Amino acid sequence: MNPIVSAASVIAAGLAIGLAAIGPGIGQGSAAAQAVEGIARQPEAEGKIRGTLLLSLAFMESLTIYGLVVALCLLFANPFAG
Amino acid sequence: MFFSLAAVEVGEHFYWEIAGFNLHGQVLLVTWLVIAIILTISVLGTKELQQVPKGMQNFVELVFEYLAGIAKDQIGEYEYRPWVPFTGTIFLFIFVANWLGALVPWKLLELPEGELAAPTNDINTTAALALMTSISYFYAGFKAKGLGFFARYIRPTPIFLPINILEDFSKPLSLSFRLFGNVVADEIVVAVLCLLVPLFVPLPVMVLGVFASSVQALVFSTLAAAYIGESIE
């Protein structure tokens, strides 16, 4: 593989995950904060809040996972390796 | 030895060539095992149905009520029943597949190429599941509304037409990438930790992986039910 292409791919893979983790990190933080607030306000609704929270955390996490998929493509199935 | 138990091979497959197509044999083998496990449990649980359930029938009824609950929450009280088999099967397949991949030490079985793992760590499996979801929500929409189904593309205003069309493509894409990425991410994290510290340290991450993979099954089936419910309503 062309060394420039491989170097650029490795950097891009790192950036893909790093940048993709910023937004979901902030989002998960504020979702968890609101859930804790909700539980503190209404302790009897804890079960329902926890279920919804886990589901929405999984949705947010999937955004980072898209970055991971891009990184995996760059590292293991690079289309420009040719 | 511990390292070789956890090493991950991405992009290497045990190819079967059938009628000019290259098939990923390791995925199919584990898929058949998953199907066999689900079939065995459901046949055993429904073999001798009794008014007062006990043993296996009890367990199967519990699972069924949980799966029906997922569909009911998303699709609604009156239309959910025909879709329970679909969303339930998706849930069970992904759940059993992920847990088989996470709990069974597949490395003890040697393959000439590639490795046995959860079938959901192959993008072809997840893409197939996602396309099935697409087909079924289109089917549900056409069945409920006929050609009036297309009216949803110009809702709330015709300006949203391109975005609404794009959504039909992004739904299966995001469904398949989400599942694939989560499963592969778990495997890679465990493999990297095993490479650094082969004993005990990867255990919490493995437990987290088992938990996360069951959440993924719930997410996939919830989303499938939500898309179906969206096109019916």
Boltz contact constraints between the chains, C-beta under 6 A:
constraints:
  - contact:
      token1: [A, 58]
      token2: [B, 215]
      max_distance: 6.0
  - contact:
      token1: [A, 58]
      token2: [B, 219]
      max_distance: 6.0
  - contact:
      token1: [A, 62]
      token2: [B, 178]
      max_distance: 6.0
  - contact:
      token1: [A, 65]
      token2: [B, 178]
      max_distance: 6.0
  - contact:
      token1: [A, 65]
      token2: [B, 181]
      max_distance: 6.0
  - contact:
      token1: [A, 65]
      token2: [B, 182]
      max_distance: 6.0
  - contact:
      token1: [A, 66]
      token2: [B, 177]
      max_distance: 6.0
  - contact:
      token1: [A, 68]
      token2: [B, 181]
      max_distance: 6.0
  - contact:
      token1: [A, 68]
      token2: [B, 185]
      max_distance: 6.0
  - contact:
      token1: [A, 69]
      token2: [B, 177]
      max_distance: 6.0
  - contact:
      token1: [A, 69]
      token2: [B, 181]
      max_distance: 6.0
  - contact:
      token1: [A, 76]
      token2: [B, 10]
      max_distance: 6.0
  - contact:
      token1: [A, 76]
      token2: [B, 11]
      max_distance: 6.0
  - contact:
      token1: [A, 77]
      token2: [B, 11]
      max_distance: 6.0
